[in-house]
Amino acid sequence: MLATPRARFSLPFHRVNGYILIDAKVGRRAGRLMFDTGTEFPLFINRHVLPMAKDQFMARGHAASGQALVLYRQRAPLRDLVLAGELAFAPLAGLPHADFSFLEAAISERFLGMLGHGFSRDYEFALDYQQQILDFFALPAAGAADPDPEAGEVPQYRPDPAAALLLTMKFRPTGVNGKMPELEVQLGGQRLRATVDTGNLGSLRLSPALREQLEAQGLLRVTPGRYLLGQPSQHLRASLSGLSIQGVALPPLQELHLTLDASGAPGQGPHLGLGYQFLKSYVSVWNYRRSEIRLYRP
């Protein structure tokens, strides 16, 4: 995918409303790509900013925030894509695209689309919100032995000596091509399904009955929200305390977007979206090959 494969590279990013935005250029057109592990494609283009041919209809669907999406694919390759001023891509044929204009007000009027799981799964990568940098380390080909950093093979992430490893979260790959790490979170005697996603700011789905139970236990605080990403929005804001993962206690999570659902439909049970509000407190090191995310206290 890269014009010249690299064993390691770094991408500085902008943190805008909790999203990770990387400077990019396609030819002379400058813009920004969102680093979104919840997008299955290597690249998912915003055709509202970067015109793309509707050569092949792919699907109709919805964004996580509810907006309708119509996906098409352009057969002709996209050329001259460069990230962060130096990381050049080979021509990319068959890229999917949709109209993401609804995100531009909150993110960037030059929003080019997403850099997704199809790209990041081939690397071990470290996400540091404080320094605003992503460090990538190439993984060996599927089936090959893991590299030995001590032998000078492909470099892997080495934490700052002052950093402390808090937790190695072992996850179950779910979603298309295993894009969505899923794990279990303990909360006041309850077990919640949780997924980790850089494109999620922080979300919580509960039944009304479970909401009442957690509020009575003092673990959940709910307040009304009037604005979201700078736009008027009537919603519920949630704060959670008493969380733990694999027996490790976590600090409270704030500013979760709460959805109440009593339907009991398959896949609609209690769910915690571990996104920006969770990840921002740590340096997280992701390795899909090992199905683990390591959390370091910076």
VOVO-538004 format. One record per atom (N, C-alpha, C): residue in three letters; x, y, z. Coordinates in steps of 0.05 Angstrom, whole numbers, padded with zeros to 5 digits, always signed. Each point is the difference from the previous one (the first is absolute). Example, Ala and Ser with C-alpha at 12.3 -4.5 7.8 and 13.67 -1.06 7.14 Angstrom:
ALA+00264-00114+00156 ALA-00018+00024+00000 ALA+00018+00024+00000 SER-00007+00021-00014 SER+00016+00024+00001 SER-00015+00022+00014 
END
This chain:
MET+00016-00024+00000 MET-00016+00024+00000 MET+00017+00025+00000 LEU+00022+00000+00016 LEU+00018+00022-00001 LEU+00018-00001-00025 ALA+00007+00023-00011 ALA+00017+00000-00024 ALA+00027-00013+00006 THR+00010+00005+00024 THR+00025-00013+00010 THR-00005-00012+00027 PRO-00001-00026+00003 PRO-00006-00012+00027 PRO+00020+00010+00021 ARG-00010+00004+00024 ARG+00017+00009+00022 ARG-00004-00018+00024 ALA+00022-00006+00014 ALA-00002-00015+00024 ALA-00013+00016+00023 ARG+00005+00026-00001 ARG-00013+00017+00021 ARG-00003+00028-00011 PHE-00020+00014+00009 PHE-00005+00028-00007 PHE-00018+00012+00021 SER-00002+00026+00000 SER-00016+00015+00019 SER-00018+00020-00015 LEU-00024+00003+00010 LEU-00019+00019-00011 LEU-00010+00019+00022 PRO+00009+00025-00001 PRO-00012+00020+00019 PRO-00029+00005-00007 PHE-00016+00007+00020 PHE-00028+00005-00006 PHE-00011+00024+00015 HIS-00022+00010-00009 HIS-00015+00021+00013 HIS-00023-00013+00016 ARG-00005+00009+00024 ARG-00022-00010+00016 ARG-00022+00020-00001 VAL-00021-00006-00015 VAL-00022+00019-00004 VAL-00026-00013+00010 ASN-00011+00011+00021 ASN-00025-00010+00012 ASN+00003-00030+00007 GLY+00024-00008+00007 GLY+00005-00028+00008 GLY+00007-00018-00024 TYR-00002+00010-00024 TYR+00007-00017-00023 TYR+00029+00004-00007 ILE+00012-00020-00013 ILE+00028-00001-00008 ILE+00001+00007-00030 LEU+00011+00023-00007 LEU+00001+00010-00027 LEU+00029+00002-00009 ILE+00007-00012-00023 ILE+00027-00001-00011 ILE+00000+00017-00025 ASP+00019+00018-00002 ASP+00003+00016-00025 ASP+00005-00018-00024 ALA-00012+00006-00022 ALA+00002-00016-00024 ALA-00002+00018-00025 LYS+00012-00010-00021 LYS-00003+00014-00026 LYS-00005-00022-00022 VAL-00018+00007-00018 VAL-00004-00016-00024 VAL+00007+00018-00023 GLY+00023-00004-00011 GLY+00010+00019-00020 GLY+00003+00028+00013 ARG-00014+00020-00010 ARG+00002+00026+00011 ARG-00022+00006+00021 ARG-00018-00019+00003 ARG-00023+00005+00018 ARG+00008-00009+00029 ALA+00001+00020+00018 ALA+00008-00005+00027 ALA-00025-00005+00017 GLY+00002-00017+00020 GLY-00022-00005+00018 GLY+00009-00016+00024 ARG-00019-00014+00012 ARG+00006-00016+00024 ARG-00016-00026-00001 LEU+00013-00022+00008 LEU-00012-00026+00003 LEU-00004-00006+00030 MET-00023-00012+00007 MET-00005-00009+00027 MET+00012-00028+00003 PHE+00015-00004+00022 PHE+00009-00027+00007 PHE-00022-00014+00015 ASP-00013-00019-00013 ASP-00024-00012+00011 ASP+00002-00030-00001 THR+00007-00013+00022 THR+00003-00029+00000 THR-00026-00015-00004 GLY-00023+00014+00003 GLY-00026-00013-00004 GLY-00009+00000-00029 THR+00016+00011-00018 THR-00005-00001-00029 THR+00015-00023-00012 GLU-00015-00019-00013 GLU+00014-00024-00009 GLU+00019+00004-00023 PHE-00004+00020-00017 PHE+00016+00004-00024 PHE+00027+00013+00007 PRO+00020-00005-00017 PRO+00025+00015+00004 PRO-00004+00030-00002 LEU-00016+00008-00021 LEU-00007+00028-00004 LEU-00030+00002-00008 PHE-00014+00019+00012 PHE-00028+00004-00006 PHE-00003+00030-00005 ILE-00005+00007-00026 ILE+00003+00028-00009 ILE-00027+00015+00003 ASN+00003+00026+00008 ASN-00023+00018+00001 ASN-00002+00014-00028 ARG-00019-00010-00016 ARG-00003+00011-00027 ARG-00011+00028-00001 HIS-00010+00010+00023 HIS-00009+00028+00000 HIS+00023+00020-00002 VAL+00024-00009+00009 VAL+00024+00017-00002 VAL+00018-00010-00023 LEU+00003-00026-00003 LEU+00017-00011-00020 LEU-00017-00015-00021 PRO-00006+00013-00023 PRO-00018-00013-00019 PRO+00009-00027-00008 MET-00019-00019-00001 MET+00006-00028-00007 MET-00022-00010-00019 ALA+00008-00018-00018 ALA-00019-00011-00019 ALA-00017-00021+00013 LYS-00026+00000-00006 LYS-00019-00020+00011 LYS-00001-00024-00019 ASP+00023-00014-00003 ASP+00001-00022-00019 ASP-00015-00025+00008 GLN-00001-00005+00026 GLN-00012-00024+00010 GLN-00015+00005+00026 PHE-00026-00006+00000 PHE-00016+00003+00025 PHE+00009-00022+00019 MET+00004+00007+00026 MET+00008-00020+00020 MET-00022-00007+00019 ALA-00011+00021+00013 ALA-00019-00006+00021 ALA-00013+00026+00010 ARG-00022-00003+00014 ARG-00012+00022+00015 ARG+00002-00007+00030 GLY+00005+00020+00016 GLY+00003-00005+00028 GLY-00003+00025+00016 HIS+00011+00000+00024 HIS-00002+00023+00018 HIS+00026+00003+00015 ALA+00008+00025+00005 ALA+00022+00006+00017 ALA-00007-00007+00029 ALA+00020-00002+00017 ALA-00005-00006+00028 ALA-00018+00021+00013 SER+00001+00025-00011 SER-00016+00021+00011 SER-00028+00002-00013 GLY-00006-00019-00018 GLY-00027-00003-00010 GLY-00005+00010-00029 GLN+00019+00016-00011 GLN-00004+00011-00027 GLN+00001-00022-00021 ALA-00018+00003-00020 ALA-00001-00019-00022 ALA+00025+00003-00018 LEU+00011-00023-00009 LEU+00023-00001-00017 LEU-00005-00017-00024 VAL+00008+00009-00024 VAL-00001-00016-00024 VAL+00029-00003-00010 LEU+00009-00025-00001 LEU+00028-00006-00006 LEU+00003-00008-00029 TYR+00020+00012-00013 TYR+00008-00007-00027 TYR+00029-00006-00001 ARG+00009-00012-00022 ARG+00028-00006-00004 ARG+00010+00013-00026 GLN+00023+00012+00001 GLN+00013+00011-00024 GLN+00020-00020-00010 ARG-00002-00008-00026 ARG+00019-00020-00010 ARG+00027+00012-00005 ALA+00001+00024-00011 ALA+00026+00012-00007 ALA+00016+00005+00026 PRO+00026-00004-00001 PRO+00016+00003+00024 PRO+00002+00029+00009 LEU+00002+00004+00026 LEU+00005+00026+00012 LEU+00031+00002+00002 ARG+00011+00021-00012 ARG+00028+00004-00001 ARG+00010+00023+00017 ASP+00025-00001+00007 ASP+00014+00022+00013 ASP-00011+00007+00028 LEU-00007-00021+00015 LEU-00008+00004+00028 LEU+00024+00000+00017 VAL+00003+00021+00017 VAL+00023+00003+00018 VAL-00011+00008+00027 LEU+00008-00014+00021 LEU-00007+00006+00028 LEU+00022+00014+00014 ALA-00008+00020+00016 ALA+00019+00014+00017 ALA+00024+00011-00015 GLY-00004+00007-00025 GLY+00021+00012-00016 GLY+00022-00018-00010 GLU+00000-00026+00007 GLU+00022-00017-00008 GLU-00007-00029-00005 LEU-00022-00010+00009 LEU-00006-00029-00003 LEU-00017-00003-00026 ALA+00013-00009-00021 ALA-00013-00002-00026 ALA-00012-00028-00004 PHE-00024+00000-00013 PHE-00014-00025-00006 PHE+00003-00007-00029 ALA+00000-00026-00006 ALA-00002-00009-00028 ALA-00028+00007-00010 PRO-00004+00000-00026 PRO-00028+00005-00011 PRO-00019-00020+00012 LEU-00024+00009+00008 LEU-00019-00016+00014 LEU-00025-00003-00017 ALA-00005-00023-00011 ALA-00024-00005-00017 ALA-00023-00010+00017 GLY-00024+00005-00010 GLY-00024-00011+00012 GLY-00008+00011+00027 LEU+00007+00025+00005 LEU-00006+00012+00027 LEU-00030+00005+00004 PRO-00010-00008+00024 PRO-00028+00007+00006 PRO-00002+00030+00008 HIS-00024+00011-00003 HIS-00004+00028+00007 HIS-00030+00004+00006 ALA-00005+00021+00016 ALA-00027+00009+00007 ALA+00001+00030+00006 ASP-00024+00011+00003 ASP-00002+00029+00006 ASP+00000+00003+00031 PHE+00023+00011+00011 PHE+00003+00004+00028 PHE-00002+00030+00007 SER-00015+00015-00015 SER-00002+00029+00004 SER-00011+00006+00028 PHE-00016-00018+00012 PHE-00012+00005+00026 PHE+00022+00002+00022 LEU+00024-00011-00006 LEU+00022+00001+00020 LEU+00017+00025-00003 GLU-00002+00014-00022 GLU+00020+00021-00005 GLU-00001+00023+00019 ALA-00024+00007+00010 ALA-00003+00023+00019 ALA+00015-00006+00026 ALA-00001-00025+00008 ALA+00012-00008+00026 ALA+00029-00008-00003 ILE+00010-00006-00024 ILE+00027-00010-00003 ILE+00017+00018-00017 SER-00007+00004-00025 SER+00016+00016-00018 SER-00016+00003-00026 GLU+00000+00024-00011 GLU-00012+00004-00026 GLU+00017-00013-00022 ARG+00024-00009+00007 ARG+00018-00014-00019 ARG+00002-00030+00007 PHE-00022-00010+00012 PHE+00000-00028+00009 PHE+00000-00019-00024 LEU+00022-00015-00004 LEU+00003-00017-00024 LEU-00011-00028+00004 GLY-00005-00009+00025 GLY-00010-00027+00005 GLY+00015-00013+00023 MET+00000-00026+00001 MET+00011-00016+00022 MET+00023-00017-00009 LEU+00020-00002+00017 LEU+00021-00020-00002 LEU-00008-00022+00020 GLY-00006-00024-00009 GLY-00014-00019+00016 GLY+00016-00025+00007 HIS-00015-00020+00010 HIS+00011-00025+00009 HIS+00015-00015-00021 GLY-00009+00001-00025 GLY+00014-00013-00022 GLY+00029+00008-00003 PHE+00006+00025+00010 PHE+00028+00009+00000 PHE+00014-00007+00026 SER-00012+00006+00022 SER+00013-00002+00026 SER+00005-00029+00010 ARG-00016-00019-00010 ARG+00002-00028+00009 ARG+00027-00012-00006 ASP+00015+00011-00020 ASP+00026-00012-00008 ASP+00023+00011+00017 TYR-00007+00015+00021 TYR+00021+00012+00017 TYR-00007-00004+00029 GLU+00021+00000+00017 GLU-00004+00007+00028 GLU+00003+00030+00001 PHE-00020+00014+00013 PHE+00002+00029+00000 PHE-00006+00010+00028 ALA+00013+00022+00007 ALA-00003+00013+00026 ALA-00013+00027-00004 LEU-00021+00004+00015 LEU-00016+00025-00001 LEU+00004+00016+00025 ASP+00011+00024-00003 ASP+00006+00018+00022 ASP-00015+00026-00004 TYR-00021+00004+00015 TYR-00016+00024-00003 TYR+00014+00025+00011 GLN+00017-00004+00020 GLN+00014+00024+00012 GLN+00020+00011-00019 GLN+00016-00017-00012 GLN+00020+00010-00020 GLN-00012+00003-00028 GLN-00024-00011-00003 GLN-00014+00002-00026 GLN+00017-00013-00023 ILE+00006-00025+00005 ILE+00015-00015-00020 ILE-00008-00029+00000 LEU+00001-00012-00024 LEU-00004-00028-00004 LEU+00026-00012-00010 ASP+00010-00021+00013 ASP+00025-00013-00008 ASP-00008-00028-00011 PHE+00009-00007-00024 PHE-00007-00025-00013 PHE+00025-00017-00003 PHE-00004-00027+00005 PHE+00021-00020-00002 PHE-00010-00023-00016 ALA+00012-00005-00023 ALA-00010-00020-00019 ALA+00000-00028+00013 LEU-00022-00015-00003 LEU-00001-00027+00009 LEU+00010-00019-00022 PRO+00011-00023+00008 PRO+00009-00019-00021 PRO-00024-00011-00016 ALA+00006-00012-00023 ALA-00021-00012-00016 ALA-00014-00021+00016 ALA-00026-00004-00006 ALA-00016-00020+00014 ALA+00014-00027-00001 GLY+00002-00012+00023 GLY+00012-00027+00002 GLY+00030+00001+00007 ALA+00012+00024-00003 ALA+00029+00002+00007 ALA+00003+00003+00030 ALA+00024-00005+00009 ALA+00006+00002+00029 ALA+00000+00030+00008 ASP-00007+00005+00025 ASP+00001+00027+00010 ASP+00029+00010+00000 PRO+00004+00025-00006 PRO+00028+00011+00000 PRO+00012+00000+00027 ASP+00027-00001+00000 ASP+00015+00002+00025 ASP+00015+00026+00000 PRO-00011+00020+00015 PRO+00013+00027+00000 PRO+00029-00001+00009 GLU+00006-00019+00019 GLU+00027-00002+00010 GLU+00020-00009-00022 ALA-00011-00013-00021 ALA+00017-00009-00022 ALA+00001+00020-00022 GLY-00012+00023+00004 GLY+00001+00021-00020 GLY-00020-00004-00023 GLU-00021-00016+00005 GLU-00020-00005-00020 GLU-00020+00024+00000 VAL-00023-00004-00013 VAL-00019+00021-00002 VAL-00005+00012+00028 PRO+00003+00027+00003 PRO-00003+00012+00026 PRO-00029-00002+00010 GLN-00003-00003+00026 GLN-00026+00001+00013 GLN+00000+00022+00020 TYR-00024+00007+00009 TYR-00002+00022+00019 TYR+00015-00005+00026 ARG+00015+00019+00008 ARG+00013-00001+00026 ARG-00009+00024+00016 PRO-00013-00004+00022 PRO-00011+00023+00016 PRO+00022+00017+00012 ASP-00007+00024+00006 ASP+00017+00018+00015 ASP+00007-00014+00027 PRO+00025+00001+00008 PRO+00008-00013+00026 PRO-00017+00009+00023 ALA-00010+00025-00001 ALA-00016+00010+00022 ALA-00029-00009-00001 ALA-00009-00012-00023 ALA-00027-00009-00003 ALA-00005-00026+00015 ALA-00024-00004+00010 ALA-00007-00025+00014 ALA-00021-00015-00015 LEU+00004-00026-00004 LEU-00021-00016-00013 LEU-00022-00004+00019 LEU-00024+00010-00006 LEU-00023-00003+00017 LEU-00015-00027-00005 LEU-00003-00007-00026 LEU-00017-00022-00007 LEU+00005-00009-00028 THR+00000-00026-00004 THR+00000-00011-00027 THR-00028-00011-00005 MET-00016+00014-00016 MET-00027-00007-00005 MET-00001-00021-00022 LYS-00007-00025+00006 LYS-00004-00020-00020 LYS-00028+00002-00011 PHE-00003+00002-00026 PHE-00026+00004-00011 PHE-00008-00021-00021 ARG-00025-00001-00006 ARG-00011-00018-00021 ARG-00005+00017-00025 PRO+00012-00006-00022 PRO-00005+00015-00025 PRO-00028-00004-00009 THR-00016+00021-00004 THR-00027-00002-00010 THR-00003+00020-00023 GLY-00023-00001-00013 GLY-00005+00018-00023 GLY+00015-00010-00025 VAL-00003+00016-00021 VAL+00011-00008-00026 VAL+00031-00002+00003 ASN+00010-00023-00008 ASN+00029-00005+00001 ASN+00013+00004+00027 GLY-00017-00003+00021 GLY+00011+00003+00027 GLY+00007+00028+00008 LYS-00014+00020-00012 LYS+00008+00028+00004 LYS-00006+00010+00028 MET-00019-00012+00014 MET-00009+00011+00026 MET+00008-00017+00023 PRO+00020+00008+00016 PRO+00008-00014+00024 PRO-00023-00001+00021 GLU-00008-00023+00008 GLU-00021-00003+00020 GLU+00011-00013+00025 LEU-00009+00010+00023 LEU+00009-00012+00026 LEU-00022+00005+00020 GLU+00005-00010+00024 GLU-00020+00002+00022 GLU+00009+00020+00021 VAL-00019+00016+00009 VAL+00005+00020+00020 VAL-00017-00007+00024 GLN+00011+00002+00024 GLN-00016-00005+00024 GLN-00008+00027+00012 LEU-00025+00001+00009 LEU-00011+00025+00011 LEU-00021-00007+00021 GLY+00008+00003+00026 GLY-00019-00004+00021 GLY-00015-00027+00000 GLY+00014-00021-00006 GLY-00012-00027-00001 GLY-00012-00006-00027 GLN-00001+00020-00018 GLN-00009-00005-00027 GLN+00023-00005-00019 ARG-00005-00014-00021 ARG+00020-00004-00021 ARG-00010+00013-00025 LEU+00015+00018-00011 LEU-00008+00015-00024 LEU+00018-00008-00023 ARG-00012-00004-00023 ARG+00016-00003-00025 ARG+00011+00027-00008 ALA+00025+00001-00007 ALA+00013+00026-00007 ALA+00016-00005-00026 THR+00001+00021-00016 THR+00017+00000-00024 THR+00017+00025+00000 VAL+00024-00002-00012 VAL+00020+00021+00000 VAL+00002+00011-00029 ASP-00002+00026-00003 ASP-00002+00012-00026 ASP+00009+00029+00001 THR+00020+00007-00016 THR+00010+00028+00000 THR-00020+00019-00012 GLY-00019-00010-00015 GLY-00021+00018-00012 GLY-00023+00005+00018 ASN+00000-00012+00024 ASN-00022+00003+00020 ASN+00010+00019+00021 LEU-00015+00021+00006 LEU+00008+00019+00020 LEU-00004-00011+00028 GLY-00018-00019+00003 GLY-00008-00012+00026 GLY-00030-00003+00001 SER-00009-00025+00002 SER-00029-00004-00001 SER-00008-00022+00020 LEU-00026+00001+00007 LEU-00011-00019+00019 LEU-00029-00006-00008 ARG-00007-00026-00002 ARG-00027-00008-00005 ARG-00010-00017+00023 LEU-00023+00008+00011 LEU-00011-00015+00023 LEU-00030-00002-00004 SER-00012-00020+00014 SER-00029-00001+00002 SER-00008+00020+00022 PRO-00024+00011+00000 PRO-00009+00018+00021 PRO+00002-00013+00028 ALA-00005-00026+00002 ALA+00002-00014+00026 ALA+00028+00000+00010 LEU+00020-00006-00018 LEU+00027-00001+00009 LEU+00010+00028+00006 ARG-00010+00020-00014 ARG+00008+00027+00007 ARG-00009+00006+00029 GLU-00024-00006+00007 GLU-00010+00005+00027 GLU+00017-00015+00021 GLN+00007-00025-00006 GLN+00016-00016+00018 GLN+00027+00013+00005 LEU+00013+00008-00021 LEU+00027+00011+00002 LEU-00001+00027+00014 GLU-00020+00016-00005 GLU-00003+00026+00014 GLU-00005-00005+00030 ALA-00016-00020+00007 ALA-00005-00005+00028 ALA+00026-00009+00014 GLN+00018-00014-00015 GLN+00025-00009+00012 GLN+00021+00023+00001 GLY-00007+00023-00011 GLY+00019+00022-00001 GLY+00022-00003-00020 LEU-00003-00018-00020 LEU+00020-00005-00020 LEU-00005+00016-00026 LEU-00024+00010-00003 LEU-00007+00014-00025 LEU-00013+00026+00007 ARG+00009+00021-00014 ARG-00011+00027+00003 ARG-00008+00009-00028 VAL-00025+00008-00003 VAL-00011+00008-00026 VAL-00008+00029+00001 THR+00008+00016-00019 THR-00008+00028-00002 THR-00008+00006-00029 PRO-00017+00020-00005 PRO-00008+00006-00027 PRO+00022+00016-00014 GLY+00003-00005-00026 GLY+00018+00015-00017 GLY-00015+00017-00020 ARG+00010+00024-00005 ARG-00013+00018-00019 ARG+00015+00004-00026 TYR+00026-00006+00001 TYR+00017+00003-00024 TYR+00019-00024-00002 LEU+00005-00007-00025 LEU+00018-00022-00006 LEU+00017+00008-00024 LEU+00027+00000+00004 LEU+00018+00008-00022 LEU-00006+00027-00010 GLY-00008+00018+00018 GLY-00005+00028-00008 GLY-00027+00005-00012 GLN-00017-00021-00002 GLN-00026+00003-00013 GLN-00022-00006+00021 PRO-00024+00014-00002 PRO-00022-00007+00018 PRO-00007-00029-00001 SER-00003-00013+00023 SER-00006-00028+00001 SER-00012-00007+00027 GLN-00024-00009+00000 GLN-00013-00009+00025 GLN+00008-00029+00004 HIS+00016-00006+00021 HIS+00009-00027+00004 HIS+00005-00004+00030 LEU+00008-00024+00008 LEU+00007-00006+00027 LEU+00030-00005+00003 ARG+00011+00013+00020 ARG+00029-00003+00006 ARG+00003-00017+00025 ALA+00018-00019-00001 ALA+00003-00019+00022 ALA+00029+00000+00010 SER+00002-00004+00027 SER+00026-00004+00013 SER-00002-00027+00014 LEU+00021-00017-00003 LEU+00001-00026+00012 LEU+00023-00002+00019 SER-00004-00012+00023 SER+00021-00006+00019 SER-00002-00029+00008 GLY+00021-00011+00012 GLY+00000-00028+00009 GLY+00006-00020-00022 LEU+00013+00009-00022 LEU+00006-00017-00023 LEU+00026-00016+00006 SER+00001-00024-00011 SER+00025-00015+00000 SER+00001-00018-00025 ILE+00024-00006-00009 ILE+00005-00018-00023 ILE+00020-00020+00009 GLN-00007-00025-00002 GLN+00019-00022+00008 GLN+00011+00004+00028 GLY-00018+00010+00017 GLY+00007+00004+00028 GLY+00015+00025+00007 VAL+00006+00017-00020 VAL+00014+00025+00004 VAL-00020+00023+00002 ALA-00001+00014+00022 ALA-00018+00022+00004 ALA+00007+00024-00017 LEU-00020+00013-00012 LEU+00005+00023-00017 LEU-00012+00025+00012 PRO+00011+00023-00006 PRO-00012+00025+00009 PRO-00027+00004-00014 PRO-00017+00018+00011 PRO-00026+00005-00012 PRO+00002+00010-00029 LEU-00020-00008-00015 LEU-00002+00010-00028 LEU-00021+00022-00001 GLN+00007+00022-00013 GLN-00017+00023-00002 GLN-00010+00004-00029 GLU-00021+00016-00002 GLU-00010+00009-00026 GLU-00006-00023-00020 LEU-00013-00020+00010 LEU-00009-00022-00018 LEU-00027+00008-00011 HIS-00005-00007-00025 HIS-00026+00005-00013 HIS-00018-00023+00007 LEU-00021+00004+00015 LEU-00017-00021+00010 LEU-00024-00004-00018 THR-00005-00026-00007 THR-00024-00008-00015 THR-00015-00020+00017 LEU-00026+00004+00003 LEU-00017-00019+00015 LEU-00015-00018-00020 ASP+00001-00026+00005 ASP-00012-00019-00018 ASP-00011-00023+00016 ALA-00026-00003-00002 ALA-00014-00022+00015 ALA-00009-00022-00019 SER+00009+00001-00026 SER-00011-00019-00020 SER+00007-00029+00005 GLY+00023-00005+00011 GLY+00009-00027+00004 GLY+00007-00014-00026 ALA+00002+00015-00022 ALA+00007-00013-00026 ALA+00028-00010+00001 PRO+00006-00020-00017 PRO+00028-00011-00001 PRO+00020+00022-00007 GLY+00022+00000+00015 GLY+00020+00021-00004 GLY-00006+00027+00012 GLN-00023+00002+00013 GLN-00008+00026+00012 GLN+00001+00000+00030 GLY+00015-00018+00012 GLY+00003+00000+00029 GLY+00018+00022+00010 PRO+00005+00001+00026 PRO+00018+00020+00011 PRO+00027+00000-00014 HIS+00010+00024-00006 HIS+00025+00002-00015 HIS+00015+00026+00008 LEU+00026-00003+00002 LEU+00017+00023+00006 LEU+00019+00004-00023 GLY+00000+00024-00011 GLY+00019+00007-00022 GLY+00024+00013+00012 LEU+00022-00014+00000 LEU+00025+00011+00011 LEU+00015+00015-00022 GLY-00005+00026-00002 GLY+00013+00016-00020 GLY+00017+00022+00013 TYR-00002+00024-00010 TYR+00017+00022+00008 TYR+00000+00004+00030 GLN-00023+00001+00013 GLN-00002+00006+00028 GLN+00016-00020+00017 PHE+00003-00024-00010 PHE+00016-00021+00013 PHE+00029+00001-00008 LEU+00005+00000-00026 LEU+00027-00003-00010 LEU+00018+00025+00005 LYS-00012+00023+00003 LYS+00016+00025+00003 LYS+00018-00001+00024 SER-00006-00016+00020 SER+00015+00000+00025 SER+00025-00018-00001 TYR+00004-00014-00022 TYR+00021-00020-00002 TYR+00015+00003-00026 VAL+00023-00013-00001 VAL+00013-00008-00026 VAL-00010-00028-00005 SER-00015-00004-00021 SER-00010-00027-00007 SER+00015-00011-00023 VAL+00008-00026+00002 VAL+00015-00013-00020 VAL-00017-00024-00010 TRP-00007+00002-00026 TRP-00019-00019-00012 TRP+00015-00020-00017 ASN-00008-00026+00003 ASN+00011-00021-00016 ASN-00022-00020-00006 TYR-00011+00002-00024 TYR-00023-00017-00008 TYR+00010-00029-00003 ARG+00025-00004-00008 ARG+00010-00027-00004 ARG-00001-00015+00027 ARG+00006+00013+00021 ARG+00000-00012+00027 ARG-00027+00003+00014 SER-00018+00015-00012 SER-00026+00006+00013 SER+00004+00013+00027 GLU+00016+00021+00001 GLU+00005+00013+00026 GLU+00004+00030-00005 ILE-00007+00015+00021 ILE+00006+00029+00002 ILE+00013+00005+00027 ARG+00024+00009+00000 ARG+00014+00006+00024 ARG-00004+00030+00008 LEU-00006+00004+00025 LEU-00004+00027+00010 LEU+00023+00008+00018 TYR+00013+00022-00006 TYR+00022+00011+00016 TYR-00009+00026+00012 ARG+00008+00005+00025 ARG-00003+00026+00012 ARG+00023+00017-00009 PRO-00005+00022-00015 PRO+00023+00016-00010 PRO+00014+00015+00023 
END
